[in-house]
Amino acid sequence: MGANWLAVIPAGLAHSLETMEPVEHELIIDCAPDGPPVHSIYACGQGPLEMVVGCGTLNIRYADAFGLFDHLEEILIADLSANPEVPLLYQGILSEQSHHQDAGPILQGAMMMQILVYMFRKLAEESDTTLPWLAALDHPRLGPTLDAIMADPGANHTVESLAEKANMSRSAFAKAFHEAFDRSPMNLVNHVRMQTASRLLDSSHIPVEQIASRVGFSSRTHFSQSFKKHTGLTPAEFRES
């Protein structure tokens, strides 16, 4: 890795980052640090400061429902040094991290999102990307079906109706969708419904029956059973937690 590169590491994967030369005082971090979203880690050899690393945790979701890195299995590394805006963004993140201002975490997150956009663009240009969904989001057939699910998760979606929207056969659509998102179309539909329901239960006083109807369930009992299977809590328990 070099200056202004970005590495995204799968959740829970033990990893290490070392300098080329011996470091006088090695720093070992055994767990994710608490506090601000970005932490500065400094590595000094015998000479001047050799490396500054910004380290943080990313939870990036598509329409608040689909985790973009949920199924990441190997480390992503992107050289973003050719983009003139990236060095300024990195400098801004580290500057906000050192000032300890109240709005610092928000600004750091916004700048990190810009860097991620540049990374996604670069990875989209590479044919060997390890994120198949990256191409699927802009796929002329799969993209619209994903947008339809996100826009109205409570609609009467079926594999057949989504395949028709994609202008594909049922079998071809199901296969392509699973390859892109590592789950079946109806599994994703249910996931989005549960995420939407969770958000409504947490942020509103809408009755459970109405929330069930909004996310595609005609029966409160069926909705409660599905919600508990997904979250481990009934809708009432989730709202009270």
JOPEMO-V344311 format. One record per residue. N is the residue number from 1. RES is the residue in one letter. SS is DSSP state (alpha for helix, beta for strand, coil for the rest). Layout:
# JOPEMO-V344311
n: [N;N]
res: [RES;RES]
ss: [SS;SS]
This chain:
# JOPEMO-V344311
n: [1;2;3;4;5;6;7;8;9;10;11;12;13;14;15;16;17;18;19;20;21;22;23;24;25;26;27;28;29;30;31;32;33;34;35;36;37;38;39;40;41;42;43;44;45;46;47;48;49;50;51;52;53;54;55;56;57;58;59;60;61;62;63;64;65;66;67;68;69;70;71;72;73;74;75;76;77;78;79;80;81;82;83;84;85;86;87;88;89;90;91;92;93;94;95;96;97;98;99;100;101;102;103;104;105;106;107;108;109;110;111;112;113;114;115;116;117;118;119;120;121;122;123;124;125;126;127;128;129;130;131;132;133;134;135;136;137;138;139;140;141;142;143;144;145;146;147;148;149;150;151;152;153;154;155;156;157;158;159;160;161;162;163;164;165;166;167;168;169;170;171;172;173;174;175;176;177;178;179;180;181;182;183;184;185;186;187;188;189;190;191;192;193;194;195;196;197;198;199;200;201;202;203;204;205;206;207;208;209;210;211;212;213;214;215;216;217;218;219;220;221;222;223;224;225;226;227;228;229;230;231;232;233;234;235;236;237;238;239;240;241]
res: [M;G;A;N;W;L;A;V;I;P;A;G;L;A;H;S;L;E;T;M;E;P;V;E;H;E;L;I;I;D;C;A;P;D;G;P;P;V;H;S;I;Y;A;C;G;Q;G;P;L;E;M;V;V;G;C;G;T;L;N;I;R;Y;A;D;A;F;G;L;F;D;H;L;E;E;I;L;I;A;D;L;S;A;N;P;E;V;P;L;L;Y;Q;G;I;L;S;E;Q;S;H;H;Q;D;A;G;P;I;L;Q;G;A;M;M;M;Q;I;L;V;Y;M;F;R;K;L;A;E;E;S;D;T;T;L;P;W;L;A;A;L;D;H;P;R;L;G;P;T;L;D;A;I;M;A;D;P;G;A;N;H;T;V;E;S;L;A;E;K;A;N;M;S;R;S;A;F;A;K;A;F;H;E;A;F;D;R;S;P;M;N;L;V;N;H;V;R;M;Q;T;A;S;R;L;L;D;S;S;H;I;P;V;E;Q;I;A;S;R;V;G;F;S;S;R;T;H;F;S;Q;S;F;K;K;H;T;G;L;T;P;A;E;F;R;E;S]
ss: [coil;coil;coil;coil;beta;beta;beta;beta;coil;coil;coil;coil;coil;coil;coil;coil;coil;coil;coil;coil;coil;coil;coil;coil;coil;coil;coil;coil;coil;coil;coil;coil;coil;coil;coil;coil;coil;beta;beta;beta;beta;beta;beta;beta;coil;coil;coil;coil;beta;beta;beta;beta;beta;beta;beta;beta;coil;coil;coil;coil;beta;beta;coil;coil;coil;beta;beta;coil;coil;coil;coil;coil;coil;coil;coil;beta;beta;beta;beta;coil;coil;coil;coil;alpha;alpha;alpha;alpha;alpha;alpha;alpha;alpha;alpha;alpha;alpha;alpha;alpha;alpha;alpha;alpha;coil;coil;coil;coil;alpha;alpha;alpha;alpha;alpha;alpha;alpha;alpha;alpha;alpha;alpha;alpha;alpha;alpha;alpha;alpha;alpha;alpha;alpha;alpha;alpha;coil;coil;coil;coil;coil;coil;coil;alpha;alpha;alpha;alpha;alpha;alpha;coil;coil;coil;coil;alpha;alpha;alpha;alpha;alpha;alpha;alpha;alpha;alpha;alpha;coil;coil;coil;coil;coil;coil;coil;alpha;alpha;alpha;alpha;alpha;alpha;alpha;coil;coil;coil;coil;alpha;alpha;alpha;alpha;alpha;alpha;alpha;alpha;alpha;alpha;alpha;alpha;coil;coil;coil;alpha;alpha;alpha;alpha;alpha;alpha;alpha;alpha;alpha;alpha;alpha;alpha;alpha;alpha;alpha;alpha;alpha;alpha;alpha;coil;coil;coil;coil;alpha;alpha;alpha;alpha;alpha;alpha;alpha;coil;coil;coil;coil;coil;alpha;alpha;alpha;alpha;alpha;alpha;alpha;alpha;alpha;alpha;alpha;alpha;coil;coil;coil;alpha;alpha;alpha;alpha;alpha;alpha;coil]
